[in-house]
Amino acid sequence: MKIIELEPGDPRLEDDLLPVLLELRPHLTPALFREVYARGHAQGLRFTAAYDDEGRCVGAAGWRLVHNTSSISKLYVDDLVTASAVRSTGVGHALIAHLEGHARAAGCHELNLDSGTQRTGAHRFYLRERFDIAAFHFVRPLTGPR
């Protein structure tokens, strides 16, 4: 498996990573994805892709380094998804290990993510990966879906 960082403008973002990301974020269109990454990159958003030995993108992670009063410094994972056809084959584990390497290199105290309450399979995975359930995440919608 090969894990690489994809910068804005890299055609692999839409050609390879977006089809996998759509399994987690089906509301994204290519145009909306480009817009979000262009705006988010300035705030630290990065995307990492995992490729299998045949060169197919099989995993995606969107993440950023965050500095705040609760964690001091953390690597926050916005998106973490393995292509459904290859789940439970080590892709998610490899992506988390890769992101943990970034976090440690940046001096972070935590690797942190949120997961929708309905994603029970993902929760089992995160618990196996030694994540703790540390908080509730509350949302107040301000506008309708885009």
C-alpha positions in Angstrom: 0.0 0.0 0.0 1.2 3.5 -0.8 -0.1 6.5 1.1 0.4 10.0 -0.3 -0.6 13.6 0.3 -2.6 15.3 -2.4 -2.3 19.1 -2.8 -5.0 21.4 -4.3 -5.1 21.2 -8.1 -3.8 17.6 -8.2 -6.1 15.7 -10.6 -6.0 12.7 -8.4 -8.2 14.5 -5.9 -11.2 14.2 -8.2 -10.2 11.2 -10.2 -9.1 8.9 -7.4 -9.9 10.3 -3.9 -13.3 11.8 -4.5 -15.0 8.6 -5.5 -13.9 7.0 -2.2 -14.8 10.1 -0.2 -18.3 10.0 -1.7 -19.0 6.8 0.2 -18.8 8.9 3.4 -19.8 12.3 2.0 -22.4 11.6 -0.8 -23.5 15.3 -0.8 -20.3 16.4 -2.4 -20.1 17.3 -6.1 -16.7 17.8 -7.8 -17.3 21.6 -7.8 -18.3 21.7 -4.1 -15.3 19.5 -3.3 -12.9 21.9 -5.1 -14.5 24.9 -3.4 -14.3 23.3 0.1 -10.7 22.2 -0.4 -9.6 25.7 -1.8 -11.1 27.4 1.2 -10.2 24.7 3.7 -6.6 24.4 2.6 -5.9 27.9 3.8 -7.2 26.8 7.2 -4.9 23.7 7.2 -7.1 21.1 5.5 -5.1 18.4 3.8 -6.1 15.2 2.0 -4.3 11.9 2.1 -5.0 9.0 -0.2 -4.2 5.3 0.2 -3.5 3.3 -3.0 -3.4 -0.5 -3.3 -0.7 -2.4 -5.1 -2.6 -2.1 -8.4 -2.7 1.7 -8.1 -6.4 2.1 -7.1 -7.3 4.6 -4.5 -8.8 2.5 -1.6 -8.8 5.0 1.3 -9.1 8.7 1.9 -8.5 11.0 4.9 -9.1 14.7 5.3 -7.3 16.2 8.2 -5.8 19.4 9.8 -3.6 20.4 12.6 -5.6 22.3 15.3 -4.4 24.4 18.2 -7.0 25.2 20.9 -7.4 25.4 24.6 -9.0 22.0 25.1 -6.3 19.9 23.4 -3.5 22.5 23.0 -2.5 20.8 19.7 -4.1 17.9 17.9 -4.4 16.4 14.5 -8.2 16.5 13.7 -9.5 14.0 11.2 -12.4 15.5 9.2 -12.9 12.5 6.9 -11.7 8.9 7.2 -13.1 6.3 4.8 -12.0 3.0 3.2 -13.6 1.9 -0.1 -16.4 -0.5 0.8 -15.0 -3.2 -1.4 -11.8 -3.4 0.7 -12.9 -2.7 4.3 -11.4 -4.8 7.0 -8.2 -5.3 5.0 -6.0 -2.9 6.9 -6.5 0.3 4.9 -8.1 2.3 7.7 -5.4 1.0 10.1 -2.7 2.2 7.7 -4.2 5.6 7.3 -4.5 6.1 11.0 -0.9 5.0 11.5 0.1 7.5 8.8 -1.9 10.3 10.4 -0.5 9.5 13.8 3.0 9.9 12.3 2.0 13.4 11.1 0.6 14.2 14.6 3.7 13.0 16.4 6.0 14.9 14.1 4.0 18.1 14.7 4.1 17.6 18.5 0.4 17.0 18.8 -1.1 15.7 22.0 -4.0 13.9 20.4 -5.3 12.4 17.2 -9.0 13.3 17.2 -12.1 12.7 15.1 -15.9 12.8 15.2 -18.1 10.0 13.9 -21.8 10.1 13.2 -23.9 8.3 15.8 -25.3 5.9 13.2 -21.9 4.6 12.1 -21.7 1.7 14.6 -19.3 -0.3 12.4 -16.9 2.7 12.3 -17.2 3.0 16.1 -16.2 -0.6 16.6 -13.2 0.1 14.3 -12.2 3.2 16.3 -12.4 1.4 19.6 -10.2 -1.4 18.2 -7.7 1.3 17.1 -7.5 2.5 20.7 -9.6 5.7 20.4 -11.6 6.7 23.4 -15.1 8.3 23.4 -14.2 11.6 25.0 -17.0 14.0 24.2 -20.4 14.6 22.7 -20.5 16.8 19.6 -23.5 19.2 19.4 -24.8 20.8 16.2 -27.2 23.7 15.7 -28.1 24.0 12.0 -28.1 27.5 10.7 -29.1 26.9 7.1 -30.5 24.1 5.0 -28.3 21.6 3.1 -26.5 23.1 0.2 
